[in-house]
Amino acid sequence: MKIGFIGAGRVGTASALICILNLEIDEVVLIDILRDLAIGEAMDLSHAAVGLNKTVKISGGDDYNLIRNSELLVVSAGVARKPGMSRLDLASKNAEIIRSISKKVSKYASDAKVLVVTNPMDVMTYIMWKESGKSRREVFGMGNLLDSVRLWERLYFYGVKEIKKAWIIGEHGDSMFIPKSIVNVRGDVDWNNVLNEVRNVAAEIIKRKGATIFGPAVSIYRMVRAVVEDTREEIPTSVVLNGEYGISDVALGVPVILGRNGVEKIIEYELSYEELENLRKSASILKEQLKKLGY
């Protein structure tokens, strides 16, 4: 399998490294507007791969011809979130970047699935889907898995002994929430406190070190693995809805089955009235942002 990483910044290269070291991949390409950066990162990754007996062809550059025949593209290119900025603050700047990338994806890798990471991730997932002309199952976003990973970390921190299922869904942003009706953990939890900490932790990391890198990279790897190995596992994923949960024409996070074909199935749990309202609130916020961007 050939995988393309569009965006050779810290998240793109860290996720590429984790995927190279843990998956059976034939070829990896890095694309970035900074040609020398992409080439240099590809060279460095090649050394890391060979050092662990991985014979993967790795190349980089700014020429989108490189992504031809890719089965999966991971898009993290865009302006990074700065201290004090919300994910939605990035919308207008990154929308233009994603529109440009979507046209090149359509031209050079029309059969590829696309995993969107660029923030605001739900908005960019929708724009990638809309502009690329791909099906809903071929374009999906990484956000709620990262939110859920952060949730699990907090649950273990507070003494939860076992987590069978605990997702965060909705917007990858301030309106994210925990659907407690489908949670299955062993231990007592102050859910409001935990949710508040999860909502704010990315801003805290950005304040302290400038960016979130390793959490996103591992979350990307887990979603890439689901496609590469066709695990068909349940993962909270941003996907364009078309009537599911009574919501249409917007991308936001819900539980899906992720596999070789991308989004194999959107799972519609029987949520409580309050949880459905929270999901619709996320959809409303994201639709308003899309409207401002002309969608």
C-alpha positions as a Markdown table, in Angstrom:
| # | Residue | x | y | z |
|---|---|---|---|---|
| 1 | Met | 0.0 | 0.0 | 0.0 |
| 2 | Lys | 1.1 | 3.5 | -0.8 |
| 3 | Ile | 0.3 | 6.3 | 1.7 |
| 4 | Gly | 0.7 | 10.1 | 1.1 |
| 5 | Phe | 1.2 | 12.6 | 3.8 |
| 6 | Ile | 0.3 | 16.1 | 2.7 |
| 7 | Gly | 1.9 | 18.4 | 5.1 |
| 8 | Ala | 5.5 | 17.7 | 6.3 |
| 9 | Gly | 5.3 | 19.6 | 9.6 |
| 10 | Arg | 5.7 | 18.0 | 13.0 |
| 11 | Val | 2.3 | 16.2 | 13.0 |
| 12 | Gly | 2.7 | 14.9 | 9.5 |
| 13 | Thr | 6.2 | 13.6 | 9.9 |
| 14 | Ala | 5.6 | 12.1 | 13.4 |
| 15 | Ser | 2.5 | 10.2 | 12.2 |
| 16 | Ala | 4.4 | 9.1 | 9.1 |
| 17 | Leu | 7.2 | 7.7 | 11.3 |
| 18 | Ile | 4.8 | 5.8 | 13.6 |
| 19 | Cys | 3.0 | 4.3 | 10.5 |
| 20 | Ile | 6.2 | 3.3 | 8.8 |
| 21 | Leu | 7.5 | 1.6 | 12.0 |
| 22 | Asn | 4.3 | -0.2 | 12.8 |
| 23 | Leu | 2.6 | -1.1 | 9.5 |
| 24 | Glu | 3.4 | -3.1 | 6.4 |
| 25 | Ile | 3.5 | -0.2 | 3.9 |
| 26 | Asp | 5.2 | -0.4 | 0.5 |
| 27 | Glu | 5.6 | 3.3 | -0.2 |
| 28 | Val | 5.3 | 6.7 | 1.7 |
| 29 | Val | 5.4 | 10.1 | 0.1 |
| 30 | Leu | 5.6 | 13.5 | 1.9 |
| 31 | Ile | 4.2 | 16.6 | 0.2 |
| 32 | Asp | 4.8 | 20.1 | 1.4 |
| 33 | Ile | 4.8 | 23.6 | -0.1 |
| 34 | Leu | 8.4 | 23.8 | 1.4 |
| 35 | Arg | 10.1 | 21.4 | -1.1 |
| 36 | Asp | 13.4 | 21.0 | 0.7 |
| 37 | Leu | 11.6 | 20.3 | 4.0 |
| 38 | Ala | 9.6 | 17.5 | 2.5 |
| 39 | Ile | 12.7 | 16.0 | 0.8 |
| 40 | Gly | 14.8 | 16.3 | 4.0 |
| 41 | Glu | 12.2 | 14.7 | 6.1 |
| 42 | Ala | 11.8 | 11.8 | 3.6 |
| 43 | Met | 15.6 | 11.3 | 3.7 |
| 44 | Asp | 15.6 | 11.3 | 7.5 |
| 45 | Leu | 12.6 | 8.9 | 7.7 |
| 46 | Ser | 14.3 | 6.6 | 5.3 |
| 47 | His | 17.2 | 6.2 | 7.6 |
| 48 | Ala | 14.9 | 5.6 | 10.6 |
| 49 | Ala | 13.0 | 2.9 | 8.6 |
| 50 | Val | 16.2 | 1.0 | 7.5 |
| 51 | Gly | 17.6 | 1.2 | 11.0 |
| 52 | Leu | 14.6 | -1.0 | 12.1 |
| 53 | Asn | 14.8 | -3.3 | 9.0 |
| 54 | Lys | 11.9 | -1.6 | 7.2 |
| 55 | Thr | 12.3 | -1.5 | 3.5 |
| 56 | Val | 9.8 | 1.2 | 2.6 |
| 57 | Lys | 10.3 | 3.5 | -0.4 |
| 58 | Ile | 10.1 | 7.0 | 1.1 |
| 59 | Ser | 10.2 | 10.2 | -1.0 |
| 60 | Gly | 9.2 | 13.8 | -0.6 |
| 61 | Gly | 8.7 | 17.1 | -2.5 |
| 62 | Asp | 6.2 | 19.7 | -3.6 |
| 63 | Asp | 5.1 | 17.9 | -6.8 |
| 64 | Tyr | 1.6 | 16.3 | -6.4 |
| 65 | Asn | 2.5 | 13.8 | -9.1 |
| 66 | Leu | 4.2 | 12.0 | -6.2 |
| 67 | Ile | 0.8 | 11.0 | -4.7 |
| 68 | Arg | -0.3 | 9.1 | -7.8 |
| 69 | Asn | -1.6 | 5.5 | -6.9 |
| 70 | Ser | -1.9 | 6.4 | -3.2 |
| 71 | Glu | -4.6 | 4.4 | -1.5 |
| 72 | Leu | -4.7 | 6.8 | 1.5 |
| 73 | Leu | -3.8 | 10.4 | 2.0 |
| 74 | Val | -3.3 | 12.1 | 5.4 |
| 75 | Val | -3.8 | 15.8 | 5.1 |
| 76 | Ser | -2.3 | 17.9 | 7.9 |
| 77 | Ala | -1.2 | 20.9 | 5.8 |
| 78 | Gly | -2.3 | 24.3 | 7.0 |
| 79 | Val | -1.8 | 27.1 | 9.4 |
| 80 | Ala | -1.1 | 25.8 | 12.9 |
| 81 | Arg | -3.2 | 26.9 | 15.9 |
| 82 | Lys | -1.4 | 29.5 | 18.1 |
| 83 | Pro | -1.9 | 30.2 | 21.8 |
| 84 | Gly | -5.2 | 31.9 | 22.4 |
| 85 | Met | -6.7 | 30.7 | 19.1 |
| 86 | Ser | -9.7 | 28.4 | 18.9 |
| 87 | Arg | -9.8 | 25.8 | 16.2 |
| 88 | Leu | -12.5 | 27.7 | 14.4 |
| 89 | Asp | -10.2 | 30.8 | 14.3 |
| 90 | Leu | -8.2 | 29.0 | 11.7 |
| 91 | Ala | -11.1 | 28.4 | 9.3 |
| 92 | Ser | -10.8 | 31.1 | 6.7 |
| 93 | Lys | -7.0 | 30.6 | 6.3 |
| 94 | Asn | -7.1 | 26.8 | 6.1 |
| 95 | Ala | -10.2 | 26.6 | 3.9 |
| 96 | Glu | -8.3 | 28.1 | 1.0 |
| 97 | Ile | -5.4 | 25.6 | 1.5 |
| 98 | Ile | -7.8 | 22.6 | 1.7 |
| 99 | Arg | -9.6 | 23.8 | -1.5 |
| 100 | Ser | -6.3 | 23.9 | -3.3 |
| 101 | Ile | -5.3 | 20.5 | -2.0 |
| 102 | Ser | -8.7 | 18.9 | -2.9 |
| 103 | Lys | -8.3 | 19.9 | -6.5 |
| 104 | Lys | -4.9 | 18.3 | -6.7 |
| 105 | Val | -6.2 | 15.2 | -4.9 |
| 106 | Ser | -8.9 | 14.9 | -7.5 |
| 107 | Lys | -6.4 | 15.2 | -10.3 |
| 108 | Tyr | -3.6 | 13.0 | -9.1 |
| 109 | Ala | -5.2 | 10.5 | -6.7 |
| 110 | Ser | -8.9 | 10.3 | -7.5 |
| 111 | Asp | -9.2 | 6.8 | -6.0 |
| 112 | Ala | -7.5 | 7.6 | -2.7 |
| 113 | Lys | -9.2 | 7.8 | 0.7 |
| 114 | Val | -8.5 | 11.0 | 2.5 |
| 115 | Leu | -8.0 | 11.4 | 6.3 |
| 116 | Val | -8.3 | 15.1 | 7.2 |
| 117 | Val | -6.3 | 16.4 | 10.2 |
| 118 | Thr | -6.1 | 20.2 | 9.4 |
| 119 | Asn | -8.0 | 22.4 | 11.9 |
| 120 | Pro | -10.8 | 23.2 | 12.2 |
| 121 | Met | -11.0 | 19.6 | 11.3 |
| 122 | Asp | -14.7 | 19.0 | 10.9 |
| 123 | Val | -15.1 | 22.1 | 8.7 |
| 124 | Met | -12.0 | 21.1 | 6.6 |
| 125 | Thr | -13.4 | 17.5 | 6.3 |
| 126 | Tyr | -16.6 | 18.9 | 4.8 |
| 127 | Ile | -14.7 | 21.2 | 2.4 |
| 128 | Met | -12.4 | 18.3 | 1.3 |
| 129 | Trp | -15.5 | 16.2 | 0.6 |
| 130 | Lys | -17.4 | 18.9 | -1.2 |
| 131 | Glu | -14.5 | 20.1 | -3.4 |
| 132 | Ser | -13.0 | 16.7 | -4.2 |
| 133 | Gly | -16.3 | 15.1 | -5.4 |
| 134 | Lys | -15.5 | 12.0 | -3.4 |
| 135 | Ser | -18.1 | 9.8 | -1.7 |
| 136 | Arg | -18.8 | 10.3 | 2.0 |
| 137 | Arg | -17.0 | 7.1 | 3.0 |
| 138 | Glu | -13.8 | 8.2 | 1.3 |
| 139 | Val | -13.3 | 11.4 | 3.2 |
| 140 | Phe | -13.1 | 11.3 | 7.0 |
| 141 | Gly | -11.5 | 13.4 | 9.8 |
| 142 | Met | -9.3 | 12.7 | 12.8 |
| 143 | Gly | -10.5 | 14.6 | 15.8 |
| 144 | Asn | -12.8 | 12.8 | 18.1 |
| 145 | Leu | -10.4 | 9.8 | 18.4 |
| 146 | Leu | -7.8 | 12.3 | 19.7 |
| 147 | Asp | -10.4 | 13.8 | 22.1 |
| 148 | Ser | -11.3 | 10.2 | 23.2 |
| 149 | Val | -7.6 | 9.4 | 23.8 |
| 150 | Arg | -7.4 | 12.4 | 26.0 |
| 151 | Leu | -10.6 | 11.3 | 27.8 |
| 152 | Trp | -9.1 | 7.9 | 28.4 |
| 153 | Glu | -5.9 | 9.5 | 29.9 |
| 154 | Arg | -8.1 | 11.5 | 32.3 |
| 155 | Leu | -10.2 | 8.5 | 33.3 |
| 156 | Tyr | -7.1 | 6.4 | 34.1 |
| 157 | Phe | -5.6 | 9.4 | 36.0 |
| 158 | Tyr | -8.7 | 9.5 | 38.2 |
| 159 | Gly | -8.6 | 5.8 | 39.0 |
| 160 | Val | -10.9 | 4.2 | 36.5 |
| 161 | Lys | -9.8 | 0.5 | 36.3 |
| 162 | Glu | -11.3 | -0.6 | 33.0 |
| 163 | Ile | -12.5 | 1.2 | 29.9 |
| 164 | Lys | -14.6 | -0.9 | 27.6 |
| 165 | Lys | -16.1 | 2.0 | 25.7 |
| 166 | Ala | -15.9 | 5.8 | 26.2 |
| 167 | Trp | -16.1 | 8.1 | 23.3 |
| 168 | Ile | -16.2 | 11.8 | 22.8 |
| 169 | Ile | -18.3 | 12.9 | 19.8 |
| 170 | Gly | -19.6 | 16.0 | 18.1 |
| 171 | Glu | -17.4 | 18.9 | 17.1 |
| 172 | His | -13.7 | 18.6 | 17.5 |
| 173 | Gly | -13.9 | 21.7 | 19.6 |
| 174 | Asp | -15.6 | 23.4 | 22.4 |
| 175 | Ser | -19.0 | 21.7 | 21.8 |
| 176 | Met | -17.6 | 18.2 | 22.0 |
| 177 | Phe | -19.3 | 16.0 | 24.6 |
| 178 | Ile | -19.4 | 12.5 | 26.1 |
| 179 | Pro | -22.4 | 10.4 | 25.2 |
| 180 | Lys | -22.8 | 8.8 | 28.6 |
| 181 | Ser | -25.6 | 6.5 | 27.4 |
| 182 | Ile | -23.0 | 4.4 | 25.5 |
| 183 | Val | -20.2 | 4.7 | 28.0 |
| 184 | Asn | -19.0 | 1.4 | 29.7 |
| 185 | Val | -16.3 | 1.9 | 32.3 |
| 186 | Arg | -15.5 | 0.5 | 35.7 |
| 187 | Gly | -15.2 | 3.2 | 38.3 |
| 188 | Asp | -16.8 | 6.4 | 39.5 |
| 189 | Val | -16.3 | 9.5 | 37.3 |
| 190 | Asp | -17.0 | 13.2 | 37.6 |
| 191 | Trp | -18.0 | 13.4 | 34.0 |
| 192 | Asn | -18.4 | 17.2 | 33.9 |
| 193 | Asn | -15.0 | 17.8 | 35.4 |
| 194 | Val | -13.3 | 15.3 | 33.0 |
| 195 | Leu | -15.0 | 16.8 | 30.0 |
| 196 | Asn | -13.9 | 20.3 | 30.9 |
| 197 | Glu | -10.3 | 19.1 | 31.3 |
| 198 | Val | -10.4 | 17.3 | 27.9 |
| 199 | Arg | -11.9 | 20.4 | 26.2 |
| 200 | Asn | -9.1 | 22.6 | 27.5 |
| 201 | Val | -6.0 | 20.4 | 27.4 |
| 202 | Ala | -5.0 | 21.1 | 23.8 |
| 203 | Ala | -4.9 | 24.8 | 24.6 |
| 204 | Glu | -2.8 | 24.1 | 27.6 |
| 205 | Ile | -0.3 | 22.0 | 25.6 |
| 206 | Ile | -0.1 | 24.7 | 22.9 |
| 207 | Lys | 0.6 | 27.3 | 25.6 |
| 208 | Arg | 3.4 | 25.3 | 27.1 |
| 209 | Lys | 5.1 | 23.8 | 24.0 |
| 210 | Gly | 3.6 | 25.5 | 21.0 |
| 211 | Ala | 1.8 | 22.6 | 19.4 |
| 212 | Thr | 0.2 | 19.2 | 20.0 |
| 213 | Ile | 2.2 | 16.5 | 18.2 |
| 214 | Phe | 2.4 | 13.0 | 19.7 |
| 215 | Gly | -1.3 | 12.6 | 20.7 |
| 216 | Pro | -2.5 | 13.5 | 17.2 |
| 217 | Ala | 0.2 | 11.4 | 15.5 |
| 218 | Val | -0.8 | 8.3 | 17.4 |
| 219 | Ser | -4.5 | 8.9 | 16.7 |
| 220 | Ile | -3.7 | 9.3 | 13.0 |
| 221 | Tyr | -1.7 | 6.0 | 13.1 |
| 222 | Arg | -4.7 | 4.2 | 14.7 |
| 223 | Met | -7.0 | 5.4 | 11.9 |
| 224 | Val | -4.5 | 4.6 | 9.2 |
| 225 | Arg | -4.0 | 1.1 | 10.7 |
| 226 | Ala | -7.8 | 0.6 | 10.5 |
| 227 | Val | -7.7 | 1.2 | 6.7 |
| 228 | Val | -4.4 | -0.5 | 6.0 |
| 229 | Glu | -5.2 | -3.7 | 8.0 |
| 230 | Asp | -9.0 | -3.5 | 7.3 |
| 231 | Thr | -9.6 | -3.9 | 11.1 |
| 232 | Arg | -13.2 | -2.6 | 10.7 |
| 233 | Glu | -13.0 | -1.3 | 14.3 |
| 234 | Glu | -15.3 | 1.3 | 15.8 |
| 235 | Ile | -13.7 | 4.7 | 16.0 |
| 236 | Pro | -15.3 | 8.1 | 16.6 |
| 237 | Thr | -14.7 | 9.8 | 13.2 |
| 238 | Ser | -15.7 | 13.1 | 11.5 |
| 239 | Val | -17.9 | 12.2 | 8.5 |
| 240 | Val | -20.4 | 14.0 | 6.4 |
| 241 | Leu | -23.9 | 13.0 | 7.7 |
| 242 | Asn | -26.9 | 12.5 | 5.4 |
| 243 | Gly | -29.8 | 12.0 | 7.8 |
| 244 | Glu | -28.0 | 10.0 | 10.5 |
| 245 | Tyr | -29.0 | 11.2 | 13.9 |
| 246 | Gly | -31.4 | 13.6 | 12.1 |
| 247 | Ile | -28.5 | 15.7 | 10.8 |
| 248 | Ser | -27.4 | 16.4 | 7.2 |
| 249 | Asp | -24.9 | 18.3 | 5.1 |
| 250 | Val | -22.3 | 18.8 | 7.7 |
| 251 | Ala | -19.2 | 16.8 | 8.9 |
| 252 | Leu | -18.9 | 16.0 | 12.6 |
| 253 | Gly | -17.8 | 13.2 | 14.8 |
| 254 | Val | -19.9 | 10.1 | 15.4 |
| 255 | Pro | -18.9 | 6.4 | 15.9 |
| 256 | Val | -18.2 | 4.6 | 12.6 |
| 257 | Ile | -16.7 | 1.3 | 11.5 |
| 258 | Leu | -13.4 | 2.2 | 9.7 |
| 259 | Gly | -11.8 | -0.3 | 7.3 |
| 260 | Arg | -10.1 | -0.7 | 3.9 |
| 261 | Asn | -12.9 | 1.2 | 2.1 |
| 262 | Gly | -12.9 | 4.1 | 4.5 |
| 263 | Val | -16.1 | 4.6 | 6.4 |
| 264 | Glu | -17.7 | 1.2 | 6.2 |
| 265 | Lys | -20.7 | 2.1 | 8.4 |
| 266 | Ile | -22.0 | 5.0 | 10.5 |
| 267 | Ile | -23.2 | 3.6 | 13.8 |
| 268 | Glu | -26.4 | 5.2 | 15.0 |
| 269 | Tyr | -26.7 | 4.6 | 18.8 |
| 270 | Glu | -29.9 | 5.4 | 20.6 |
| 271 | Leu | -28.7 | 8.6 | 22.3 |
| 272 | Ser | -30.6 | 10.4 | 25.1 |
| 273 | Tyr | -32.6 | 13.5 | 24.2 |
| 274 | Glu | -29.9 | 15.7 | 25.8 |
| 275 | Glu | -27.1 | 13.9 | 23.8 |
| 276 | Leu | -29.0 | 14.4 | 20.6 |
| 277 | Glu | -29.4 | 18.1 | 21.4 |
| 278 | Asn | -25.7 | 18.3 | 22.0 |
| 279 | Leu | -24.9 | 16.6 | 18.7 |
| 280 | Arg | -27.3 | 19.0 | 16.9 |
| 281 | Lys | -25.6 | 22.0 | 18.7 |
| 282 | Ser | -22.3 | 20.9 | 17.3 |
| 283 | Ala | -23.8 | 20.6 | 13.9 |
| 284 | Ser | -25.3 | 24.0 | 14.1 |
| 285 | Ile | -22.0 | 25.6 | 15.1 |
| 286 | Leu | -20.2 | 23.9 | 12.3 |
| 287 | Lys | -22.9 | 24.8 | 9.7 |
| 288 | Glu | -22.7 | 28.4 | 10.7 |
| 289 | Gln | -18.9 | 28.4 | 10.1 |
| 290 | Leu | -19.4 | 26.7 | 6.8 |
| 291 | Lys | -21.9 | 29.3 | 5.8 |
| 292 | Lys | -19.4 | 32.0 | 6.6 |
| 293 | Leu | -17.0 | 30.2 | 4.2 |
| 294 | Gly | -19.6 | 30.1 | 1.4 |
| 295 | Tyr | -21.0 | 26.6 | 1.9 |
